[in-house]
Amino acid sequence: MLEFPQNSRKLMKTGSEMFRKIPFIKPSLPSPEDIAVDLKEIAENNWYTNFGPFERRFSRGIAEYIGQGCLASTMNNATSALMIAIQATLGQGDRTRSVIVPSFTFVAGPEAIVWNGYKPLFVDIDPETWQPDAQQAAELLKRERDNIAGILHCNTFGVGSPYIGSWERLSSEYEIPMIVDSAAGFGSEYLDGNKLGAAGTCEVFSFHATKPFAVGEAGAVTARDHALIKRLDAIQNFGFEGGRASMHLGMNAKLSEVMAAIGVRQLETFDGELMQRRYIAEQYVRALGSMVVFQDNTLNSSLCFLSAAFPNKEQKRSVLAALNEAGVQARDYYNPIITEHPYFAEMAGDLDLSNSVDIAERVVSLPLYTGLSTDDIQYIADVVHDTLDL
Ligand SMILES: *Cc1c(COP(=O)(O)O)cnc(C)c1O
């Protein structure tokens, strides 16, 4: 529960604003009644997991949604999906070789790299787009190709990177697999209008309750390579392929029927969900656009939340504090950057990561979900205006 300080200037303004409380995340899930219908069917099927009818429908639905000749391997969450995607494309590492990954991302990616026996090799982001810096990676690959086993690209905040083409060229020129962490970006588009999901060797999505496509706990890997999808399906099921003999180092990361059923329902309503999210984002841009900078290609993304960069870190800190005091939950992803997490500090390397540090110090992530009203957005914009004394 949020605490509401009684002395807040903002909260005292009018009675109706006294108790305004805006959470950071509010997933649009199917109604309990609809979920109950599916539960009944699952019980009648007597089939609760292991690629049951709902899971089959969900993975076909994801593939159809992304198009471009992709298939999908659903999993229980995106972190295990990242671990399995690395295992399926790079195999087990011996802790001597590296996987390139941005330092401005969520910890799950670097964690999945270490779990597979590779060292994370952190690269910076581009200061304009906050997307992984392809130029820095190109220099690395030129210098030490033999030490590099793979690339874990990340579409920052689920926004399709304008540089995805450059990264794909690096991946093919140096013959290095590239996994794309698009966890927050199911439904987002690249600049060419294609949906995220078909780039690199494979792409990884999360359907965690905090993502625009919310299931609760679920994830998927998508790829054009159908043999790779088969391998991903095997590794998530103890390495079994066909029968019950282990063909790979496997684990258990299967998606249960209950979660798959929620996913199937979410697919039916997702276009409408995205339209509403983009409409809300446009209102934010109108209300805040003169004070902050947004990521390129934001409005063609699925908008997990809306991240805005303030001109300096002092302003960002004041705005975060003021929003909190006014009952608005906001975040500052990804602060600290990965190399500042205690576990990863010793893996920081010596590359210049100053853009990651700078953006992490200036970004505020604002709530964005269906049901956030025009009034709510105006209220948030007023808090920002008042704080910056504009
Ligand atoms: C949410 C997220 C993840 C983790 O997804 P889970 O489904 O919660 O495991 C990984 N990477 C990024 C970039 C994310 O935003």
The ligand as an ORCA input file, in Angstrom:
! r2SCAN-3c Opt
* xyz 0 1
  C      10.355     -8.890    -18.095
  C      11.659     -9.098    -18.726
  C      12.339    -10.324    -18.625
  C      11.865    -11.456    -17.727
  O      10.641    -11.992    -18.064
  P       9.956    -13.078    -17.103
  O       8.835    -13.638    -17.927
  O       9.466    -12.344    -15.897
  O      10.963    -14.103    -16.756
  C      13.520    -10.479    -19.320
  N      14.041     -9.484    -20.053
  C      13.440     -8.282    -20.158
  C      14.057     -7.217    -21.030
  C      12.241     -8.041    -19.494
  O      11.660     -6.840    -19.609
*
